Amino acid sequence: MKKHLPNLDGLRFIAASTVLFYHIDLALVMNKYKSNTIDYFPFGFGELSVVLFFVLSGFIITYLLINENANKGISIPQFYLKRVLRIWPLYYLIIILAFVFFNHNPLFTWIGGTSNVIIQGHRSIITVLLLFICPNIALIFTPSLGYANPTWSIGVEEQFYLIWPFIMKTKKPLYYIFSIIVLMLFLSNNGILHILNHFHILSNTGLKLNLFFNSSYGFKIDAMAIGALGAFIAIEYTYFLKYIFSKTAQLLFYLLMIPLLFYPHIVSYQVYCLFFIFLILNLAINDDSILRMENQIFKYLGKISYGIYIFHGLTIIPVIKLVTGVLNLKVNIISETLICLIALVITIGIASISYKYFESYFLKLKDRITGKGNKLVLRSEQSI
């Protein structure tokens, strides 16, 4: 079992950046700066970057837990404490910043984003769900959480973490992993509607539940379960690796992935999960991988990628207004490239400050309480 998983920091940063570029493209369309998202930049695959995060998280956490279970047994209290100290501080910070300031500030108004934050009718329910880190469920009751929207994926990850150490402590964890994947295949393909229609029941609640399993803001725990399968292949079922690592398989994989990324709705997200775990296994485990992204710059950017993901939305509207208003540039391929670059640089700056002066305090506290452990544990506890 490898003690260091290379290339994943670079992958994490690229995925976070792609989410930013996708949301810039989306904001330009929603705020009437351009007509549709395929003009200039086809960033539709930005939606898939969050799915990649889920697969990566499922792979990393399961890889760590298999190792821990083999050595000294899984400590569930330590598992939860590490997640709390890594994830909760930034989660609650962006929730507070979004609802206290950014969602109501004219400079940051995002038509279709902050303008769709409607919580009056469900204020108590949404507040409780956000407090208990269930923003993906909160989005059943409101079209948008504004600048807290990125937290929906944190909700999915936390719900995954809630059950995963218990599954990994069972004698047959793969049984539960495959069960989750099969169940989610059913639910994510309108399974709830099929059941309701069978019994001639169709309610608004049923439609909302169906949306929860089908929409971008929903419940994709199966993506994390597929990532977990990759960890079992890497450690316990290594005979599959010779096929996954072959140069021919890698070349075919990358050639097929390019068109699929530019047309992200051709197949279901579960198919992309299989491609992503193929990619992760080659990057992290294969010493002869065609693709490499291990360097000091990517290591640092991957380290702060959680902040890049959480804070990226704050830069989009001000930068668009800067480029189109102050600089008076029309939106075209050049100006959108400029918007992307400026927003990315500012977001990296914010994430760097957050990591150094806010997140690092909790990370040091985590190390003091749980012990430093090995580098793999330190660097890879959170996919984002």
Buried (B, 14 or more C-beta within 10 A) or exposed (E): EEEEBBBBBBBBBBBBBBBBBBBBBBBBBBBEBBEEBEBBBBBBBBBBBBBBBBBBBBBBBBBBBBBBBEEEEBEEEBBEBBBBBBBBBBBBBBBEBBBEEBBEEEEBBBEEBBBBBEBEEBEEBBBEBBEEBBBBBBBBBBEBBBBBBBBBBBBBBBBBBEEBBEBBEEEEBBEBBEEBBEBBEEBBBBBBBEBBEEEEEEEEEBEBBBBBBBBEBBBBBBBBBBBBBBBBBBBEEEEEBEEBBEEEBBEEBBEEBEEBBEEBEEEEBBEBBBBBBBBBBBBBBBEEBEBEBBEEEBBBBBBBBBBBBBBBBBBBBBBBBBBBEEEEBEBEEEBBEBBBEBBBEBBBEBBBBBBEEBBEEBBEEBBEEBEEBEEBBEBBBBBB
